[in-house]
């Protein structure tokens, strides 16, 4: 599903960015361009980022 329509960023791309080391909104913006234009996607992008980070940390702790 698209998170950022301005930059055509999907949830999958955010998950990939997390797998490549993104752990902050600044990292996410740098890697994907999300939240760099109008900012309306910020809350959803942050939610996907947090969910992805939690999933990543639980995978690594096993």
C-alpha positions, 0 to 999 in steps of 0.5 A: 500500500502507498504511504507517500503519494507525493514520492510514491513510497510504499509500506514495502519500501519502508520495510526495506529501508529499515532492513537497510538500517533506517531507524529514524524518520530522518533516515526514512526520508533520506532513503525513500523520500517519504515525508519530504514534500507535503508531510501528510504521510508522516503519521502513517510513515512513522507507524510503518517505521515503528512496526517494522523496527519492532518486527526487525528487533524481535526477529534479531532477538530470536 
